[in-house]
Amino acid sequence: MSTARPDYKIAEIKQIMRSGDVWVREFTVGVDEEVPWHRHTQVEDHCYGLEGLVRVQSAAPGGKAEDFTLRPGEKCVLPAGTAHRLTAAGGARARYLLVQKGEYDFVTVAAPV
């Protein structure tokens, strides 16, 4: 499974800590940037809004698609296997903290219909 950073460009990713199977990073997503549609085989994503508005789109296997905005101080959890995409919303950059636990992979998926 891949542990390298996937091939996409956003304003900044700061590694806060990595130990064993826990990875904590701070993401800054600029206007018109995205963390593209993907899923993780074993990793559950815990996203915490820090600044601006983060648009979270997700589609769980066999479940309904969701599209919501994460504000500073709010949290969402994206279970393993859930396809998701994160972008800045509201016409300004956004920052969020991402906490992941488990064996990391990044599986690119097509945008759900």
VEXPA-663780 format. One record per residue: residue in one letter; x, y, z of N, C-alpha, C, CB in turn. Coordinates in steps of 0.02 Angstrom, whole numbers, padded with zeros to 5 digits, always signed. Glycine has a CB too. Layout:
N
aXYZXYZXYZXYZ...
***
This chain:
113
m+00042-00059+00000+00000+00000+00000+00044+00062+00000-00048+00000+00060s+00020+00114-00031+00060+00174-00040+00062+00216+00024+00033+00216-00097t+00121+00238+00043+00127+00285+00099+00151+00353+00074+00175+00258+00153a+00165+00358+00010+00188+00421-00020+00130+00469-00028+00223+00409-00087r+00145+00533-00029+00093+00583-00040+00066+00574-00111+00121+00655-00030p+00000+00571-00116-00031+00565-00183-00014+00626-00226-00107+00557-00177d-00026+00620-00290-00008+00672-00338-00065+00723-00346+00009+00641-00406y-00070+00768-00298-00116+00824-00303-00082+00883-00269-00186+00809-00271k-00103+00943-00287-00071+01002-00259-00123+01044-00221-00039+01044-00315i-00106+01059-00158-00145+01105-00118-00096+01154-00086-00189+01068-00064a-00120+01206-00056-00078+01259-00030-00024+01233+00018-00120+01311+00006e-00043+01189+00065+00007+01166+00113-00018+01105+00152+00025+01222+00162i+00028+01061+00167+00016+01005+00214+00073+01005+00264+00010+00936+00176k+00056+01014+00328+00106+01013+00381+00097+00949+00422+00101+01076+00428q+00151+00911+00427+00148+00851+00470+00156+00873+00542+00202+00799+00450i+00108+00855+00584+00110+00870+00655+00146+00814+00692+00039+00881+00684m+00126+00752+00677+00161+00694+00706+00143+00631+00668+00143+00686+00781r+00189+00584+00671+00177+00518+00642+00212+00467+00686+00202+00513+00567s+00175+00418+00708+00202+00367+00752+00164+00303+00740+00198+00389+00826g+00200+00251+00720+00167+00187+00707+00112+00195+00656+00139+00158+00772d+00051+00182+00676-00005+00186+00629-00049+00248+00640-00048+00125+00635v-00022+00300+00673-00058+00363+00682-00023+00418+00645-00065+00381+00758w-00062+00457+00606-00034+00512+00566-00078+00573+00577-00030+00492+00490v-00048+00629+00597-00084+00692+00609-00053+00745+00565-00082+00712+00685r-00096+00777+00523-00072+00830+00477-00122+00888+00476-00061+00801+00406e-00096+00947+00461-00137+01006+00451-00137+01022+00376-00110+01067+00493f-00197+01026+00348-00206+01039+00276-00231+01111+00266-00255+00989+00245t-00201+01147+00219-00226+01211+00197-00245+01204+00124-00173+01269+00207v-00309+01216+00109-00335+01209+00042-00356+01278+00017-00397+01159+00040g-00325+01299-00039-00342+01364-00068-00404+01361-00111-00284+01390-00108v-00426+01420-00131-00483+01425-00176-00466+01387-00240-00501+01500-00191d-00511+01348-00266-00502+01309-00328-00452+01252-00320-00480+01353-00384e-00436+01232-00258-00393+01174-00246-00436+01119-00215-00332+01191-00199e-00411+01057-00218-00449+01002-00189-00403+00945-00168-00500+00976-00239v-00426+00908-00119-00401+00841-00107-00450+00798-00145-00396+00822-00028p-00429+00768-00201-00476+00737-00248-00510+00675-00220-00439+00718-00311w-00561+00652-00256-00599+00593-00236-00552+00534-00224-00652+00576-00289h-00560+00504-00166-00519+00446-00147-00553+00409-00089-00446+00467-00128r-00524+00354-00071-00546+00316-00012-00484+00284+00019-00600+00263-00030h-00493+00259+00079-00439+00223+00114-00467+00153+00130-00416+00261+00179t-00425+00103+00123-00446+00035+00136-00458+00022+00210-00394-00013+00109q-00411+00046+00252-00415+00032+00324-00418+00094+00368-00357-00010+00345v-00402+00151+00341-00395+00212+00381-00462+00249+00387-00343+00257+00350e-00478+00269+00447-00535+00312+00460-00509+00383+00467-00575+00289+00525d-00538+00431+00431-00517+00501+00434-00558+00538+00485-00523+00534+00365h-00524+00574+00530-00556+00619+00578-00534+00689+00558-00536+00602+00653c-00580+00730+00534-00565+00798+00510-00592+00849+00560-00595+00810+00440y-00550+00897+00578-00569+00950+00625-00560+01018+00590-00527+00947+00691g-00613+01056+00583-00609+01122+00551-00569+01170+00594-00678+01150+00539l-00522+01206+00561-00480+01255+00596-00493+01326+00573-00406+01238+00586e-00501+01336+00508-00508+01403+00480-00548+01399+00416-00439+01436+00467g-00591+01448+00404-00630+01449+00342-00682+01393+00341-00585+01443+00282l-00705+01378+00281-00757+01327+00272-00730+01271+00228-00821+01358+00241v-00735+01210+00252-00712+01152+00214-00773+01115+00188-00668+01104+00259r-00777+01108+00122-00831+01069+00092-00810+00996+00092-00849+01094+00020v-00851+00954+00121-00838+00882+00125-00893+00847+00084-00837+00856+00199q-00872+00810+00034-00918+00769-00005-00898+00696+00007-00915+00787-00083s-00947+00654+00019-00931+00584+00033-00985+00538+00007-00921+00573+00108a-00966+00476-00004-01013+00425-00026-00990+00358+00002-01018+00422-00104a-01026+00333+00052-01009+00269+00082-01032+00212+00036-01041+00262+00152p-00997+00156+00037-01019+00099-00005-01090+00079+00014-00971+00039+00004g-01134+00078-00035-01203+00059-00023-01244+00110+00016-01205-00005+00012g-01213+00167+00031-01248+00219+00070-01263+00280+00028-01207+00239+00131k-01293+00329+00060-01310+00390+00024-01251+00438+00021-01370+00424+00057a-01251+00478-00030-01199+00530-00038-01215+00587+00010-01195+00555-00112e-01162+00618+00036-01170+00675+00080-01128+00732+00055-01151+00657+00153d-01150+00793+00068-01114+00854+00049-01128+00905+00103-01137+00880-00023f-01077+00923+00142-01088+00969+00197-01026+01013+00206-01104+00931+00263t-01034+01065+00247-00981+01112+00260-00957+01104+00332-01004+01184+00247l-00891+01098+00340-00860+01092+00405-00834+01161+00425-00802+01039+00405r-00857+01187+00481-00837+01253+00506-00784+01246+00560-00899+01292+00533p-00748+01300+00577-00699+01296+00631-00731+01269+00695-00668+01366+00644g-00697+01222+00726-00721+01191+00787-00766+01130+00776-00759+01242+00826e-00785+01117+00714-00827+01059+00700-00784+01000+00677-00879+01076+00646k-00812+00940+00685-00776+00878+00668-00820+00834+00625-00754+00840+00732c-00789+00795+00582-00824+00742+00547-00779+00681+00544-00845+00765+00475v-00811+00623+00538-00774+00560+00532-00794+00527+00467-00790+00513+00593l-00744+00507+00429-00755+00472+00365-00728+00401+00373-00718+00510+00305p-00774+00352+00381-00753+00283+00393-00713+00254+00335-00814+00240+00405a-00671+00205+00350-00633+00170+00298-00681+00145+00245-00593+00111+00329g-00660+00151+00182-00700+00129+00125-00745+00182+00097-00741+00071+00146t-00754+00238+00132-00797+00292+00109-00759+00336+00060-00822+00334+00169a-00786+00343+00000-00756+00389-00049-00769+00460-00025-00786+00377-00121h-00719+00504-00032-00728+00573-00010-00682+00621-00047-00715+00578+00065r-00701+00684-00043-00665+00739-00076-00672+00800-00030-00693+00754-00149l-00618+00839-00022-00620+00899+00019-00595+00958-00021-00577+00889+00082t-00632+01014-00015-00615+01075-00050-00628+01134-00003-00656+01083-00115a-00601+01193-00021-00618+01254+00015-00685+01279-00010-00562+01309+00006a-00726+01306+00035-00791+01333+00017-00794+01406+00038-00848+01292+00051g-00843+01441+00012-00853+01510+00033-00805+01561+00002-00848+01514+00105g-00768+01541-00051-00726+01588-00086-00662+01607-00050-00763+01649-00099a-00641+01568+00000-00579+01582+00037-00545+01517+00055-00593+01624+00100r-00482+01521+00072-00445+01460+00091-00474+01431+00155-00370+01475+00101a-00459+01368+00166-00483+01333+00225-00427+01290+00253-00546+01289+00208r-00429+01281+00320-00380+01237+00353-00417+01186+00395-00329+01278+00396y-00390+01125+00396-00418+01074+00440-00363+01028+00464-00473+01034+00403l-00375+00999+00522-00329+00950+00551-00356+00881+00532-00323+00958+00628l-00312+00838+00509-00331+00770+00489-00294+00720+00534-00316+00757+00414v-00332+00678+00568-00303+00626+00610-00323+00559+00579-00328+00631+00685q-00273+00517+00565-00285+00452+00534-00251+00398+00575-00259+00451+00461k-00285+00340+00581-00256+00283+00616-00266+00221+00574-00287+00274+00687g-00214+00183+00565-00217+00122+00526-00165+00122+00471-00287+00113+00496e-00162+00068+00434-00114+00063+00379-00138+00108+00322-00107-00011+00354y-00098+00159+00305-00117+00211+00258-00114+00187+00185-00073+00271+00266d-00165+00206+00148-00164+00202+00075-00208+00257+00049-00188+00132+00049f-00202+00273-00014-00241+00325-00047-00264+00296-00113-00200+00392-00058v-00327+00277-00117-00354+00244-00176-00397+00295-00214-00395+00180-00157t-00373+00317-00272-00409+00364-00312-00472+00332-00339-00365+00390-00369v-00529+00367-00336-00592+00342-00361-00625+00395-00405-00639+00322-00302a-00669+00372-00449-00707+00419-00490-00760+00453-00447-00741+00381-00551a-00777+00514-00465-00829+00551-00428-00895+00511-00432-00838+00623-00458p-00927+00499-00375-00991+00465-00375-01043+00505-00414-01016+00452-00304v-01089+00470-00445-01141+00504-00484-01199+00522-00438-01166+00459-00541
***
